[in-house]
């Protein structure tokens, strides 16, 4: 039994298929199939049911999975013990391109001896990097489950609405989506951020409103400038600034609901000392 075989087995279990596991591991699919088959021969048991459309763990595979995770975690701890204190004292944390105002107060609560290296990546890339071990953890919005990962609540925040400064709602205080139903909304295309798009469209549906669609949200700066100069419309975004960008003709308001939840995604299994520090620093 080799560590590589166990790693390939866990990847197939997490991804639900040999092809997706190969993509995650950056190798060809036959290599994954070959190593898993060798592991099955050595153990004398089938680990996956390949007869269905999706690869599923057998009873033997279900029993092996937590043990394989623990063996791989122990091997990783052994490697890090040999590579020295420097690697052990560096926390690799994945964040979005606009992580928000809660990040740095959380990092300030970490042990001063722990270095933090931030990696700004897209949502899918962050989760894949935590799963592969390239990152120790990642902060993600709106996503609270993914194969091979555990999620811990970090914080929740209200969304910010931007609308014309001369609109009657601009001074109305916290807004409800129902108040905005007749005003065209600028929303990014779903493929750019499916969780956020689904959050907003689902909340609009629950509020019983279907506002006209204005021009698509492209980037915050360009959208705000266009909003100030164009026909009345509104948009909304994550609260990522200590001070909102001043744009003549644009006012900001807090949206009463829905709120956005941020989670800390970490590898499944026993946490490393770095992750324990990070968990203890959560608000």
Order of alpha helices (4+ residues) and beta strands (2+ residues): alpha-alpha-alpha-beta-beta-alpha-alpha-beta-alpha-beta-alpha-beta-beta-beta-alpha-alpha-beta-beta-alpha
